[in-house]
Amino acid sequence: MQWVKWAVFAIRGAITAKWYLCRSEYPFRKNDILKIVEKYFPDHLTFVKEMYQWKVHEPTRKELCERFLTEQLTVLELFREKTQMVEAFVRAVNQLNLS
């Protein structure tokens, strides 16, 4: 589940870097990140919540691991799709003007 860990890290890192650069604030906790996403990126909120759930919800993690053992290509394709969504989110954060 390293992919999920790094996806959440990229999401959180994009928000944290932007906020620190523009506002000298350092939001890092899950609730802070979700509030920012809800306010500035509502179209991405469901996706970001899903990534956090994949990271912390044990049954979801277990299911993904079990699926990977039997359906590697399907799970890898899912991760490719989600990677594109992470990239789109990071681009949106980078383009946000907080001035």
Secondary structure, DSSP 8 states (H G I E B T S, - for coil): -HHHHHHHHHHHHHHHHHHHHHHS----SHHHHHHHHHHH-GGGHHHHHHHHHHHH-HHHHHHHHHHHHH-HHHHHHHHHHHHHHHHHHHHHHHH----
